[in-house]
Amino acid sequence: MSYNFTEWWESLDTLLRIYWGIAIPFTIFFLLQLIMTFFFGDIPDDGSADADVEADDGMGFQFFTLKNLVAFFTIFSWTGIACLDSGLSNNWSIFISMISGLVMMLVMGGILYLLGKANASGTIKMKNAIGAVGEVYMEIRAKRDNIGQVQIQVQGTLRTLEAITDDEETLRPGAVITVKEIATNNILIVTKSQS
């Protein structure tokens, strides 16, 4: 008996299609994140700069991060598929999969929080960031229109720090930047690197 993907997909009801449509890409992304973490180290995706100079105690508890959202959708979709396959109603399946996804986000947030505290190096001297080359993590709009984030090596550690720019154009995520100076509240003033 031959059974192909199209026949299988057409045999699914709408909710199962939604769950599978979420499960496949998010599981692949989750596995890629896992592999990259084990083989290449972890790149922080925390939502705040956490660089209050003399008493840096690691990153705070972060709930809405890329890793947590990927974990949520991965667990949410697989739990939903398992619930529907075991015969639970659509409403119960959605409820249980939402709770499972949220629990996973809390667990991931807690783990990242504890790892951040364990990896905290103590004191960061912001002046050591001047001249450092890094990458835009969160968009930085032109002319100090917002506070974005950059990832740079400071004192041998990759840090995600708040930054602004005086440049005429917006700095998009992935753009290579250079730290020019430090503004008040330890916010970096960056400019696009000339290559």
C-alpha positions in Angstrom: 0.0 0.0 0.0 1.5 3.3 -1.0 0.7 6.3 1.1 1.9 9.7 0.1 2.2 13.1 1.9 -0.7 14.6 -0.1 -3.2 11.9 0.9 -2.0 12.1 4.5 -2.3 15.9 4.6 -5.8 15.8 3.1 -7.0 13.3 5.6 -6.2 15.7 8.5 -8.8 18.0 10.0 -8.2 21.7 10.2 -6.8 21.8 13.7 -4.4 19.0 13.1 -3.2 20.8 9.9 -2.5 23.9 12.0 -0.6 21.9 14.6 1.5 20.1 12.0 2.0 23.4 10.2 3.5 24.8 13.4 5.3 21.7 14.5 7.4 21.0 11.5 9.2 24.4 11.1 9.4 25.1 14.8 10.9 21.7 15.5 13.5 22.2 12.8 14.4 25.6 14.2 14.4 24.2 17.8 16.8 21.4 16.8 19.0 23.9 14.9 19.1 26.1 18.0 20.0 23.1 20.1 22.8 21.9 17.8 24.2 25.4 17.5 24.2 25.9 21.3 26.0 22.6 21.8 28.6 23.0 19.1 29.1 26.8 18.8 28.1 28.1 22.2 25.2 30.2 23.2 24.4 33.6 21.8 22.2 35.5 24.3 18.9 36.8 23.1 18.0 38.6 26.3 15.6 41.5 26.1 17.6 44.0 28.2 21.1 45.4 28.4 21.8 44.4 32.0 25.0 46.5 32.1 24.7 48.5 35.3 28.4 48.7 35.5 29.8 47.9 39.0 27.2 45.3 40.1 26.2 43.3 37.1 24.6 40.1 38.4 23.8 38.4 35.1 20.7 38.8 33.0 17.3 39.2 34.5 14.4 36.7 34.0 13.4 36.9 30.4 10.1 35.5 29.3 9.6 36.7 25.7 12.8 35.7 24.0 13.4 34.0 20.6 14.4 30.7 22.3 11.4 30.8 24.6 9.0 31.5 21.7 10.5 28.7 19.6 10.2 26.3 22.6 6.6 27.4 23.2 5.5 26.7 19.6 7.4 23.4 19.5 5.8 22.1 22.7 2.4 23.7 21.9 2.2 22.0 18.5 3.4 18.5 19.6 1.2 18.5 22.7 -1.8 19.5 20.5 -1.0 16.7 18.1 -0.7 14.2 20.9 -3.9 15.3 22.5 -5.9 15.1 19.3 -4.4 11.7 18.5 -5.4 10.4 22.0 -9.0 11.4 21.3 -9.4 14.6 23.3 -11.7 17.3 22.1 -10.4 20.3 20.1 -11.1 22.7 23.1 -9.2 20.5 25.6 -6.4 19.9 23.1 -5.9 23.7 22.6 -6.1 24.3 26.4 -3.6 21.6 27.3 -1.2 22.6 24.5 -1.3 26.3 25.5 -0.6 25.4 29.2 2.3 23.0 28.1 3.8 25.7 25.9 3.6 28.3 28.7 5.2 25.9 31.1 8.0 25.3 28.7 8.5 29.0 28.3 8.7 29.4 32.1 11.2 26.5 32.3 13.4 27.9 29.5 13.2 31.4 31.0 14.3 30.0 34.4 17.1 28.0 32.9 18.4 31.0 30.9 18.1 33.1 34.0 20.1 30.7 36.1 22.7 30.3 33.4 23.0 34.1 33.1 23.6 34.4 36.8 26.2 31.6 36.7 28.0 33.2 33.7 27.9 36.7 35.1 31.5 38.0 35.2 30.9 40.6 37.9 32.1 44.0 36.8 31.8 45.4 33.3 33.7 48.6 32.5 31.7 50.3 29.7 34.7 52.3 28.5 36.2 49.0 27.3 33.4 48.9 24.7 34.6 52.0 22.9 36.0 51.1 19.6 34.6 47.6 19.7 33.0 46.2 16.5 29.7 44.3 16.8 26.4 43.6 15.2 23.0 45.2 15.5 20.6 42.9 17.4 17.5 45.1 17.6 16.9 47.9 15.1 18.4 51.3 16.0 16.6 54.1 14.3 18.4 57.1 12.9 19.1 60.3 14.9 18.6 58.7 18.4 14.9 58.0 17.6 14.9 54.9 19.8 17.1 52.7 21.9 18.0 49.5 20.1 20.5 46.7 21.0 23.8 45.5 19.7 25.9 42.5 20.4 29.6 43.1 21.1 32.5 41.5 22.8 33.4 43.4 26.0 36.1 42.1 28.3 36.1 38.7 26.5 32.3 38.1 26.8 29.6 38.6 24.1 27.1 41.1 25.5 23.8 42.4 24.3 23.8 46.1 25.2 21.5 49.1 24.6 22.6 51.4 21.9 21.6 54.6 20.0 23.0 56.1 16.8 23.6 59.6 15.4 23.7 58.2 11.9 21.3 59.5 9.2 20.0 56.0 8.4 18.4 53.3 10.5 20.7 50.5 11.5 19.0 47.2 10.8 19.6 43.9 12.6 22.8 42.2 11.3 24.5 45.5 10.4 28.1 45.8 11.5 28.7 48.7 13.9 31.5 50.4 15.8 31.0 51.8 19.3 31.9 55.6 19.3 31.3 56.6 22.9 29.2 55.9 25.9 26.1 58.1 26.6 24.4 58.5 30.0 22.9 55.4 31.6 25.6 53.3 29.9 23.9 53.4 26.5 26.3 52.9 23.7 26.5 55.4 20.8 27.3 53.4 17.7 27.9 54.1 14.0 27.7 51.8 11.0 31.2 50.4 10.3 32.7 51.3 7.0 33.8 48.2 5.1 
